[in-house]
Amino acid sequence: SLDMAQPETMTAVEVDGPSHYLKGRGTRPSQNGSTAFKSRILRQLGWTVLNIPYFEWGTLVDATTKDAYLRSKFESKLSSS
């Protein structure tokens, strides 16, 4: 399943909580195997996948910064596709 999907444009948004990540010592968490595999399969099928990590989202303090964050992520992802 996908958190959000727009099949017409083959765009998926995944809001990834702590269970989607592995924690290293003193390093930024990295995606676990099943999360990375799901994103990789979707990309191979032609989807654009936008992952929203909990540790980035949790630092945003209000609706304005959250909106700017999402816009930036979408623009960055769509320009690299």
Secondary structure, DSSP 8 states (H G I E B T S, - for coil): --SEEETTTTEEEEEE-GGGEE--TTS--EE-HHHHHHHHHHHHTT-EEEEEEHHHHTT--SHHHHHHHHHHHHHHHHHH-
